[in-house]
Each structure stands twice: as C-alpha cells, then as structure tokens.
C-alpha cells in the first residue's frame, strides 16, 4: 500500500477533535484553546468537514485553529493580501514575531518594494507581480523563514500538489515531521 493510500484510509472517520488531541499530544496546540478558535465546525465533526482528502482537511483545520497561515494565489487586492498575511503571521506566532506597518511601494506597474516592520525593525523585500491580483509568491516562499520566532518553532511550506494555495505551518521540527508523516503532508522547512 502506498503512503498516500494508507494515509487517506487512516483519515476516514477521524474527527476534528481527534486531530486536535493529536496536535495537543505533539505540543503544537492547547486542545481547549484550539477548540475555542474554531470559527466553523465542531470537534465532533468528521475531518472531511474541512476538505475532500486528509492532507487538505488537516491544512484547513490547522489554519482554522491558528497553527498555519495561507497565502491565497488569486483574486486578491495585493496590498490587502500582504496586510492579511502580516496579521496572520503575528497571530500564529502569538506575537513572538510581530509584522506591522505593511506598505507596498510600486516602482512601476508591477515591481516594487514591500516594506514592513518585523518586531519593530524595518524590513524591505523586492517584489515582482506578474498580475496585480497575485502576491509575489516566489518572494514570499523564499523569504518566509524570516518570520521564524525566536523559540524552537519553525515555518514549513506545504508542497502537496493537490493543495493549490500556499500554506505555511508553524511548529517544532519534530512535530512537523509527525504531522507530515501521519497526515500525508509534503513539507519543506526553512533553516
């Protein structure tokens, strides 16, 4: 049995609460706090409530409980998308990495500078937008590790083909490895 088939079979009938309990055992979340963050769904819902396959559902659940952030790939107003990402990173890290004062300064119609403060320090990324409805996913992906908090947690990029948006999960490396193994996620870490 392939890894993908085995993971999908294990995911059938798993509840949201069971996944949250496993994340709590891995010390990724506090279970009662994670449950309180659910804006939709309940711990008794089947994991399928969050997606059509195990990997997608787990990533959506992780985002819903504040363990992951997503960068949507289309149909966005670029400036507000970067501001939303800054808010999500700050919330996901519990303020350990505060990203504020986001400003997009276009040099021409597409290229520009993304300026922000990371824990009060000014930062600047060169960005290139192929279309003004799309964030510069290449730059975000290359530089996301700059948002690692000062503790042992690290961001990891979800690279599963069937998951179209970019998702970054925040946890300690051992927990990331367990999440990847148990829920069929392909992860790329940042050093």
Helices and strands as residue ranges (DSSP letters): H 3-11, H 16-25, H 31-37, G 47-50, H 54-64, E 68-71, H 78-92, E 99-106, E 111-118, E 121-128, H 137-143, G 144-147, E 153-158, E 166-172, H 173-183, E 187-189
